Amino acid sequence: MSKNKKRGGETVQITVKAKLIPTTEQREYLKTATVEYIRLINTIVSECIETDERIKYTSGTVSATLPSALKNQAIQDAKSVYAKYRKTKIRSVLKKPVSIWNNQNWILKDGVLRFPVLVNGKSTRINVPILLSTYQLEKLKGKLGTLRITEKSGKWIAQIAVTAEETESADTGVLGVDLGLKCPAVAVTETGKTKFFGNGRENKYMKRKFRSKRKKLGKAKKPRAIKKMNDKEQRWMKDKDHKASRHIVDFAIQEGVGTIRIEQLSGIRQT
């Protein structure tokens, strides 16, 4: 997470990562878009290096299986890569497929991302469901920036840049947070006020429940169902972690705490 100074205060830049649920057809569109995007950047950079000059490109002069919105963004990214080459003389070749849409070319509404790809030679906006926790939705209330989409281990991931104004805190108190088995998290203020977060019994029950279902699906030889079950458990875990973190922060603010000392917040359900 980086910070940029802004008149009247500071802004905090964060990236919200979430899993997409594209259809089989949409997966093909995304695969083409991400591969072509990187290919176009590398092609433009190579041409600039060979001619030793900044060639003027437009969406109409470059050849790529991409909508104009992605062509224009790829051209801008290529300019940045070439500028870095001129400064360092080190040639970079991008390999990981990715596509980037600026904030004018995508929208998020009711758990669905809408952005343009090329369908049958025409720029077409597709609607792709995105899995977002309550915590992530809260983070997305800031100023939305670029949307990056990549594929990792067969899963399509959206990375949304968000800029939010950071408020200065005059609080100086310290909140200590311990993690445990029976209770996922216990917070204690300097004055001795204690509060418990999470439900250890529920966590253990859900863990046994998911394990039992996976065992049955394994005997039935249903790998796809097991994968869906694993994804469901991961979403449940993340939601519990995010809710716990939000409640701890709210408690800290309520008690005038400026610093939270905690061993590890991610994976609270597993501790």
Long-range contacts (C-beta under 8 A, 24 or more apart in sequence): 3-166, 4-163, 6-165, 9-165, 9-166, 9-167, 9-168, 10-165, 10-166, 11-163, 11-164, 11-165, 11-166, 12-163, 12-164, 12-165, 12-166, 13-145, 13-161, 13-162, 13-163, 14-139, 14-142, 14-161, 14-162, 14-164, 15-159, 15-160, 15-161, 15-162, 16-132, 16-136, 16-139, 16-140, 16-159, 16-160, 16-162, 17-157, 17-158, 17-159, 17-160, 18-130, 18-131, 18-132, 18-136, 18-157, 18-158, 18-160, 19-130, 19-131, 19-155, 19-156, 19-157, 19-158, 19-231, 20-113, 20-128, 20-129, 20-130, 20-131, 20-149, 20-155, 20-156, 20-157, 20-158, 21-128, 21-129, 21-130, 21-131, 22-128, 22-129, 22-156, 26-126, 26-128, 27-156, 29-117, 29-118, 29-119, 29-126, 30-99, 30-117, 30-149, 30-151, 30-156, 31-97, 31-151, 32-65, 32-117, 32-118, 33-65, 33-66, 33-70, 33-99, 33-117, 33-118, 33-149, 34-97, 34-98, 34-99, 34-149, 34-150, 34-151, 35-97, 36-64, 36-65, 36-66, 36-70, 37-64, 37-66, 37-70, 37-73, 37-74, 37-97, 37-98, 37-99, 37-100, 38-94, 38-95, 38-96, 38-97, 38-98, 39-64, 40-64, 40-66, 40-71, 40-74, 40-75, 40-78, 41-74, 41-77, 41-78, 41-81, 41-94, 42-93, 42-94, 44-74, 44-75, 44-78, 44-82, 45-78, 45-81, 45-82, 45-85, 45-91, 45-92, 48-78, 48-82, 49-82, 49-85, 49-91, 54-79, 54-82, 65-118, 66-118, 67-116, 67-117, 67-118, 67-123, 67-124, 68-123, 69-101, 69-102, 69-105, 69-116, 69-123, 70-99, 70-100, 70-101, 70-116, 70-117, 73-100, 73-101, 73-102, 73-105, 74-100, 96-150, 97-150, 97-151, 98-148, 98-149, 98-150, 99-148, 99-149, 100-146, 100-147, 100-148, 100-149, 101-146, 101-147, 101-149, 102-145, 102-146, 103-144, 103-145, 103-146, 103-147, 106-147, 108-140, 108-144, 108-160, 113-147, 113-158, 115-147, 128-156, 130-158, 131-235, 133-235, 133-238, 133-239, 133-242, 134-239, 134-242, 134-243, 134-246, 135-239, 135-242, 135-243, 135-245, 135-246, 136-242, 138-246, 139-164, 169-258, 170-258, 171-253, 171-256, 171-257, 171-258, 172-258, 172-259, 173-255, 173-256, 173-257, 173-258, 173-259, 174-257, 174-258, 174-259, 174-260, 174-261, 175-248, 175-251, 175-252, 175-255, 175-257, 175-259, 175-260, 175-261, 176-261, 176-262, 177-248, 177-260, 177-261, 177-262, 177-263, 177-265, 178-263, 179-262, 179-263, 179-264, 179-268, 179-271, 180-271, 181-271, 184-240, 184-244, 184-268, 184-269, 184-271, 185-244, 185-248, 185-262, 185-265, 185-268, 187-248, 187-251, 187-252, 189-255, 189-257, 191-255, 193-255, 195-251, 197-244, 197-247, 197-248, 197-251, 198-240, 198-244, 198-268, 198-269, 203-240, 203-269, 206-233, 206-236, 206-269, 207-269, 237-267, 237-269, 237-270, 240-268, 240-269, 241-265, 241-266, 241-267, 241-268, 241-269, 244-268
